[in-house]
């Protein structure tokens, strides 16, 4: 008998967005077991125009079903999750599916979870939750929204039969903060690849990108990530300006927060330093991989969340990685990276150290980083871990 797994909480596949979407892309692409049937929600703005009213389709062997997102501002994601879950329960009931697993990505719908959990149990199903990172700590949210996130997280943890944490630090936090609920947890990280870009070093795509942005291959530090305060752009820019490096600082990010951009300018005056280059987003994944490969070094300033996809991708492709010294990043990078703190002068000094590092030391760090990704974070390994967890649910 097949194990049906219903996954909600992402924007869906084919992946066009961030971490959860890429995870589902790889979960289905690298699937080995024929005993698992995936059902994945896909958020659409207008079903009629996007897929000609087609409500479901097959992709990578997974059944993907469309859910029209209601235009209700910040609550849109909450409404989408609720609608997706309602669809799953109706489908399970209609098709008389035995022992389904409902896997919810992120903790947005805690206040209504108890009622849904009761329905899942009545249908003979189990509830799995990925708590994601510390969403309630993110600076982009107002105080009331952060309080909602924390309450919602607590209620999701309370109802979950299993919490799949993509970071050991997150797993430890769940076990500690919610000890009274005796949460059952397991650790399965996010994945990455170490295979080189399909583009040659002198490919038109890469050389044109360099020329457009006045960048020289191997002569820039790089960061790729969301343009939000908790990724420590202010610290990285301030310290880079202090440094005496002749290299550029290339920021691949969507600058969709003009207020934050102007705050950065006021605090750092970065526009007066020609080495600092905001180059926008890069959606061509092979080009982005080549940009990572050709960077001299990579900065990672994330301090909120679990195993960060951009960090894994950097460790798998970029020669030298300079990471903010927090538990999440240490857990992933271990001895394959250099670490910096937010103490004034710390990162600037590390940049000087990196600029003058011996080739053999750089080679050693690169080797350790890639070995770590290949052993513990390859998609083959991560997908196998997920399939083991899902198939154990079938045995219950």
N, C-alpha and C positions, 0 to 999 in steps of 0.2 A: 504494500500500500504506500502511496506517495505521501511525502510530508509537504504540506502546503504552508508556505511562509508568506505572510502579508506584511509588506513594509511600507510605512507611511512616514511623512515628516521631511522628505526631501522634495526638491522641485522636479525630480524625476529624471529618467533617461530617455533618449540619448543625453549624455551629460553636456551641459553648456555652462555650468556654474561652478560651485565650490566643492568642498570636501565630501559631503554626504553624497552628492551626485556622482563624483568621480569614484567613490567607494562602491556605489551600486553598479556603475559601469564595469568595474573590475570584478566585482563579485559574480556578475553574470557572465562576463567574458571568460574568466578563468575557471568556471564551474566544471567540476569533475563528476559529481554524483548525478546520476539520472533519477535518483529517488526524491529529489527536491523540486518542487514547483514554486517559483517565485511569482508574486503578484505585487506590483509596485505602482504606487500612486504617482501621477504626473500633474503638476499644477499648470493650468492654462488660463489665460486671460479671457479668451473668447473661443470656445470649442468650435463654433461654426466656421470661423475664418482659419483657425490653426489646422484642423484636421478634418474638415468637411463633415462635421458632426460625428466623426468616428469616435466612439466612446472607449474603445480598447484596441490594442494592437500588440503584436509579438515583437520583441527585440532581445537579441542574445538568448532566445529561448524563454524569456520571461514575459508574462502577461502584464502589460502596462495599461493602466486605466486612467482616463482623464477626469480631473475634477476642476470645475470652473471656480476660480478664486473670486470671492466677492470683494468689490472695491471699497473696503471699509478701513483704510489706513493701516495703522500698526496692528490692528486686530485681525488683519487679513490672514496671517499665518495660522492663528488660532482657529479661525473659522475653517480654513483649508484642512487642518488636521482633523477637526471634528467631522467634516463632510467625508473625508477619506476613510475615517474609521467607520462611519455609518455605512458607507459602500461595502467595506470589507465584511461587516457583520451580516448585511443583507445577502451578499454573495455566498458566504459560508452557509447560511441558513437555507437558501434556495438550492444550492448544489449539494446540500447534506454532506459537507466535508467533515471528516473525522479528525480529531486532535490537531486543529490548526494552531499555528504560532502567529501571533500578531506582534510585530517588532516595530516599536515607535522610536524614531530618531529625534532626540532632544525632548525637553520637558516643558512643552508649552501648554498642555491641557490638563494640568493637575487638578484644578477645581472640579472638573466633570469626570475625572478618571474613575472614581468609585462606581458610578453607575455603569460605565462602559465595562469595567472589570467584571461586574456581576453578569452582564450579557455574554462576555467572552467565556466565563466559567460555565454558564448554562449551555453554551454550544460545545462544551468539552475542550475549549482552547486554553492556551497559556499566553501570558503577557510578558514580552521581553522589552526592555527599554535601554536605549543608549543615552546616558545622561549628558553626553557632550562635555563641554568645558564649564567654567564658572561664568555662565552667561549673566548671572546677576551682578557680576563685578564689572561688566563692560561700561566704560565711561560714556558711550553713546546714549545709554538709557537714562531717563530721568529717575529720580528717587522712587516715585510710585511704581514705575515699571520694574525697577530692580527688585522692589519688595514683592511684586507679583511673581517675578521669575523665581525668587527664592522659595516662596510659598508653593508655587507650582512644582518645583523640583522636589520638595519634601513630599508632596502628595503623590507624585509619580513614583518615587522611591518606595513609599508605603505600599502601593498597590502592585508593584512589579513582582513577577515570579522570578525573574532573573534580570540583573543589570549587567550589560556588556560594556565595560569601560575600555576606552582606547588608550588609557594611560594608567600606569601603576599608581601614580600620584593621585589621580582622580578616584581610583578604586579605594585607596587608603582613606581619602577624604569622605567618600560615601560610607564606608564602614565605620568611621569615627563619628561624623556629624549625625548620622542617622542610626546609631547603634541600637536605639530602643525598638526599631522596626526589624532588627535582625536581617538586614538585607542579604540576599544571596547574589554574589557578584562573580564575574570572571573577567579576565583581562585578555582582550584581543586588540592589538594595535591597528593603526592605519598602515597602508602599504605604499611601496614606491618601487621604482625600477632603476637599474644601473646601466642599462644598455645605452649606447651613445645615440645621439640624434641622427636621424636619417639624412640630415643636411650636411654637406661638406663644409669645412671651415671657410672656403672661398665661394660658397653658394651665393646666388644673387639675392636670396631673401635676407641672409645675414649681412652681407656687405652693404646692401642698400639700407638696411636698418641702421647700421653703424654710421654710414655717410649722412643719413637723415638727422641723426642725433649727435653728430660730431664726436663719435666715440671710437677708440682704438681697441682692437681685440687684445685681451690680456692686460689691459691698462685701466681697469675700472673695478671698483667694489660695487656690489649689487645688493638690492633688496627687492623681494617680490611679496606683496601682501596687501591686505585691505588697508585703506587709508583711514585708520581709526587711532585715537590717542593711546590706547593700551598696547599698541605695537611699538611704542616708544620712538616715533619719528623725531620728536623734539630732541631727545638725548642723542640719537645717532647723528642728526644733522649738526647739533651744537659741538659734539666731540670731533666730528669730521672737520669742521671749520677750524677747530683748535689745532688739528694735526698738520704736519708739514709734508704730507704725502703729495706727490705730483699726479697721482691717479685721480680719476673721476669717481663720483658717487652717483650711480644710476639707480633711480627709483622707478620700478615697474609697478604702477598702482593707478587705479582709477580715481582721479581727484574729483569726487562728486560732493565733497563737503567744503564749500568755499569758505565758510566761517572758520573751520579748522585750519585751512590753508593760510588765511590771513593772520590767524593767531600764531602760526609757525613763523610767518614772516616777521611779525612784531617781536617775537622772542629771540629769533636767531638771525634775522636779516640775511637769509640764505640766498636771496636773489642777487646779492652783491658778490657771491662766490661762484665763478663760472664753472667750478668743478662739479657743482651739484646740479643734476639734471633729472627733472621729472619728465618721463617719456611716455606716460600713459600706460594703457593695458596692452598685452600681447595675447591674442586668442589662439594663434597658430602654435600648437603644442610642440611641434618639432623645432620651430624657431625659438620658442621659449627655452627649450632644453639646450639648444645651441648657445643662447645668450648666457645660460648658467655655466655651460662648459667653458666658455671663453672668458668668463670673469676671473679676475685675479683672486678675488675673495668675496665671500657672501656674509652680510650682516643679518642676524636674526634677533629681533627685539621683542618677540611675542612673550607676554607674561601671563596671559589669561587663556585657559583652555587645556586640552589634553595633548595627545600626539598631533602635532601640527603638520599637515600635508606639505606645506612649502619647505619646512625644515627637512623632512625626509627626502624630498626631491633635491634639495641643495646638497645634502650629505651624499646622495647617490650620484651627483653629477659635477659639483663644483669642487675645485681642488682644495681650497682653504676656507674653513667656516669659522666665523667669530660669533658666538652665541651669548645672549644675555644669560647670566648665571642664576637660573631658577630651576627648581626641581624638575619641571616638565622637560626642559631642554637638556639638562645633565643626564636624565634618564635615557634619552635617545642618543645623544652624541657621545657620551662617555669619554674615552681617551682620543677620539677622532676629531676633536675640535679645540679651539681656543675659547676662553670665556671672559666676559667683561661684566662689570657692575655699573650701576647708575651713579656711582661716586664721581664727582667732577675730576676730569683728567684721566680716568681709568681707561676708557675706550680709546682716547687719543693716543695714549701710551701704547696700547695694544696694536693700534694701526701702525705706529712706528716700528714696533717689534715685528709685525707681519711683513712690512715692506723690506725689512733687512734679514728675513729668515733665510737660512741656508736651504738650498734645493733639497738636500737629503731629508731635512726635517719636514719640509712641505710634502715630500713624497710619502713619508711615513704616516703623516696625518691623513692624507688622501687615501692611503691603503687601508688604514684602520676604519675610516668612515665608510668606505664602500663595502668592506667585509661585514661591518655591522648591519648595513642595509640588506645585503644579500642573505645573511644568516637569519635575521630576526624580523625583517620588514618587507621581504619580497612578497609580491601579490600571490604567488603560488602558495607560500606558507600561510599567509593571512586567510586566504579563501579556504584552505584546508581546515584551519582552525574553526572558521565559521561553520563549515559543513559538518564538522564533528559535533558542534554544539546543537545545530538544528536537528541532526539525526538522532542525537540523544533524546531530544524532545519527542521524537517518534516512538522511542522505546518505552516511554512512560505509560 
